[in-house]
């Protein structure tokens, strides 16, 4: 992806996570499905996971810790991520 596309992709991930109001977060597969509707039909689950981990290092998203089935990773947006989106609106 080009720089502008990558930025839009990351913002799309934040928007998808922001739209999910549950405390349980979303997995990479679910995020990928929602990103299809935002114009990213060819991204893989690994692409999504890599960018979510990047956003996690920037404290814009956080992994939801699971007691059972930790292999089914899920994330949710942080307050910093919401503030970032709000500043862009």
C-alpha positions, 0 to 999 in steps of 0.5 A, a space after each residue: 500500500 502507498 503511504 496515503 492508502 496505509 493511513 486510510 487503512 489504519 483510520 478505517 481500522 480505528 473507525 471499525 473498532 470505534 463503531 463496536 460498542 461492546 467491551 469484548 472487542 473485535 477480532 482481525 477477521 471481523 475487522 477485515 470484513 467491515 473494512 471491505 465496506 470501506 473500500 479495502 476488499 483485498 486485505 488479508 487477516 494478517 494485514 489487519 493484524 499487523 496494522 492493529 499491532 502497529 496501532 496498539 504500539 501507538 496506544 490507539 487500540 488495546 488488546 482485550 485480554 481473554 480468560 478463555 480462548 486467548 488464541 482468538 485475539 480481539 481489540 478495542 479502541 482506546 480513549 486516545 484512539 477516539 480522541 484521534 478520530 474526533 480531532 479528524 472529524 
